[in-house]
Every structure is written in structure tokens, then in C-alpha cells.
Amino acid sequence: MQIARQYDLTASSADDRVQREAMLVHAELTNLGDRLDFIFEAIRLAQEKANNFDDNLASALQLQVWSELISWNMLGPQSNLLAKLAVRGIRFQWTSRKDSSTDSTLTIKDFEALNGMAGATFPEVLVAHPQPSTHPMVKVRPASRWFL
């Protein structure tokens, strides 16, 4: 701005060569000012992009897994069945929220754990509680059905 004022003062009293030089300086200053504006705009856009990227990193995530049946057989040395575990109707949901809190739910429709040894005193190792809502380990949630 100061140079522009000096240019105006000089232009009225200077010869053509000085006026030409003053115009070139003025044009160069305008060009540099435009470049500086361009640089500041690029910095502003980069900062906005970084802020949006941080917001995207703080997004929520939900994982849902389900299976109709997962079973496991424990075999002895002669391939005889020692134990069997079967879990049916499994659903697992895990949620991570933007505020960094998490929540998970595991639902099992049915299960069985059997002792496969001949003459086992307890052939059923795990048994479903007949009224899960009265079991002391039940949390107040309708999805919770079975507990050990």
C-alpha cells in the first residue's frame, strides 16, 4: 500500500522511464500478492481437509457376526469322543461410538456340552438354566438368555 502511494506521487512528476519502472514494480507486487493469497488459501484448504480427516477417524464402527452352529469335538487317543460342545444361534454385535464408548452384545439361542466318555457320571457338562430371568448373573437385558 505504501509503495502504491509512492508510485502515485512519483508518477505525476517522473519521466517515462521512472513511470515504467514504477508500473513494473506495481505489477510485480500485485503478482506476489496474488501468489501469497493463493498460498494462504492452500494452507486454509489443507487445514480444513485435516480437520475433516480427523472427524472421519472419529466415526462410529459396528461389527456384527453371526453363525447358526459352532461345534467342537474333543477326541481321545483312539479317536473316541471325549467331549462335545455345540453352540447354536450365535449373534455378536460390537459398536464403537464417536465418543470412544463401546457396547457389545452376545446372544446364544442354545448350547450343549456333553461328556462323551462311556459311563460318565455327568453326561451333560453344561445345562441351560430353566428360567434365565431369575438367574443371579443375568443383566437386565432382553437379549441375555443363557448363563452358566
N, C-alpha and C positions, 0 to 999 in steps of 0.2 A: 504494500500500500504506500509506503514511504517512497519507494522507487518510482511508483506511478505518479506521485505528486511532483517529485523532482523532474520527471520526464515532462510533465505539463509545463513546469516553469522553464525548463531548458528549451523545449520545443519552440516556444514563442521567440526566443532570442538567438537561437543557434542557426548555423548554416545547414545545408542539406546533408553533409557527411555526418554531423553530430546527430541530426534528427534520424538518419538511417540507423546509426548505431543504437540510439535510444529505442527505436522501434524493434530492432533485433533483440535487445536486452529484454524489452517488454514481452515480446513473443516467446522468448526462452523462459522467462519467469512464468508466463501463463501455461506453457507446456509442462514445466516442472510442477506447477501447482496441480494441474490435471493428473499428472502421474502420482503425486502424493495422495490426492483424493482416491485414485484407483487402488493404491497400496492400503490405505485405511479401510476402504470398502472390502478388500480381500481379507484383511485381518478381522473385520466385523463378521463376514460370512464364515470364516474359519471358526471363530468363537461360537457362533450360532450352531454350526454343524457339530462342534464338540459338545455343546450343551444338549443338543438333540440326541447325540450318540449316547451320552450319559443317561438320558431319560430312557432310551431304548434298553440300556443294560439293566435298568431298574424295573423292567417289565415283569409281569406275573408269569409263572410257569406252572403247568398242570400235567401230571403224569398219571395215566390210567392204564392198569394192567389187569387182565382177567384170564382165567383158564377154567375150563369145565372140570378137569381132573388132573391132579398131580399125585402120582403114586411112587412108592419106594419099597423095594423088597430087599430084605437082608437075608443072604443065603449063607448056609454053613459050608464046611469043607467038602461035603459030598453033594453040593448044590441042593440041599434040603432047605426049605423055608424056615427061617428062624423068627422073622418078624415082618409085618407088612403095615405100611402106613399109607392111607389114601385120604386125600383132601379133595372135596368136590365144591364146585360153585364158588371159586375164589375170586374176589374183586379187591383190588388195592388202588387207592387214589391218593396221590400226594400233590399238594399245592403249595407253591412258594409265592407269596404276595409281594407287591411293590414295596410294602413297608418292612420287608425282610421277615415277616412272620410266616410260619408254615403250619400246615394242617395235614393229617393223614388219617385215612380210614381203611380198615381191613375188615372185609366181610367174608365169612365162611358159611356156606349153606349146610354142609355135612362133612363128617370125617369119621375115620375108623382106624384104630391101631390094634392089630391083632398079634398075639404071641403064637407063632406057628409051630412051636415045639410040641411033640406028642405028649399028652398027659399034663399039659400046663395047668397050674393051679388057677391062674387068671388068664384065660384066652383073650379077653378084651383088655387091652392095656389102658386105652383112653375111652371114656364114655361121655356122651353128651349129657349135660345137666338137664333134668326133665323140665324145669321151669327156669330158664336163664334169667328172667327178670328179677328173681328173688336171690340169685347168687350174689355173695358179698363182693365179688370182683367186678360186677357189671357196672359200667359207667352209664350215666343217664343219656343213652343214645338208642334210637330205634334200630340202628344198623348192627349193634352188638347183639349177637345171638348165642354164641357158644364160647365157653371159657373152660379151662382146665381146672 
